[in-house]
């Protein structure tokens, strides 16, 4: 009996541990208890004027157009006159267009909470306190989640955020009697503030760069001019082409359609013996047409221009005072996007030193962010060097370029 006492004591200690663990489990330790599934929020309710009722999620209201999502119909967009009642279970923010900007930074205040509306007004129910005075439907310009509304109305993206645009690359290689290659690339970026289309633009920044470089090489060879004659060696001949453009523009709007602008542009065209053309100017622009399908802008500037030509071509570098008159058109269709830019650049202190450009681009969507693009660039430089030499022919004032390539769409996450 005495010899078995240690075993009994050990058994007792183990049993006590097991009983204690069972008691803790029964008490429901947080680490051990099964997680409770989160309750699904109650659906929002949309009662239509014809008596039909939709259950789902209210997305937003912008300028009198209400977007409501249901599992069966997807996103449905209706105007207020088609809606009898709207009730949301989640907090929403309502912008009353009668409220003016206030404070040092000119911020807009707006109400947020659960909302309900009838055919005349929207009522906001804050989490604390009673319902606020009704807001007439005609004054409830925007209704959406508070974070989105506050970000777009009261904040601006940092300079490195909010950019949209495209990057394009293309190449051609030929190996035959002559060897030839051409590479082309372009990057176009645009930053519009606010970044949404349902608010008037406050400012816009644009950057554009494109380059096309090519080379044709005729390899060296020899030939015999007559039977028994000494072979004649012909050296290799290399012909190059290079067209480069970089431009930047800043637009500052003082009405929804009219803006002041500043711009810079740098151009190089080897085929026209133009080593570098620099433009620095400012002026005004007018958005004549703007809707989801198309946009048409007219611009005019006063500017300083500096033209530098390839040495030995007979043209003198010159400083010019002139203007740029430009028209930009963008058309969005289901299967393609078409962009056209026309510009005329006169010089007032040398009427012969004018130039003009036309750019046309068609983009076809391919896969996700990738698309196929084709474009032309037609440049006319009236004062291009005409002097012919033993090694160079007279320069034509017109330069035409056709490119095709693969385009990647750059989309902002702001």
Secondary structure as UniProt FT lines:
FT   TURN            3..4
FT   HELIX           5..27
FT   TURN            30..32
FT   STRAND          44..48
FT   TURN            49..50
FT   STRAND          53..62
FT   TURN            63..64
FT   STRAND          65..70
FT   TURN            71..73
FT   STRAND          74..79
FT   HELIX           80..82
FT   STRAND          83..87
FT   STRAND          92..96
FT   TURN            97..98
FT   TURN            103..106
FT   STRAND          111..117
FT   STRAND          121..125
FT   STRAND          135..136
FT   TURN            137..139
FT   STRAND          140..144
FT   HELIX           146..154
FT   TURN            159..160
FT   STRAND          163..175
FT   STRAND          178..193
FT   TURN            197..198
FT   STRAND          203..218
FT   STRAND          221..223
FT   TURN            227..228
FT   STRAND          232..234
FT   STRAND          237..253
FT   STRAND          258..269
FT   HELIX           270..272
FT   STRAND          274..290
FT   STRAND          294..309
FT   TURN            311..312
FT   STRAND          318..332
FT   STRAND          337..345
FT   TURN            351..352
FT   STRAND          355..367
FT   TURN            368..369
FT   STRAND          370..381
FT   TURN            382..383
FT   STRAND          398..410
//
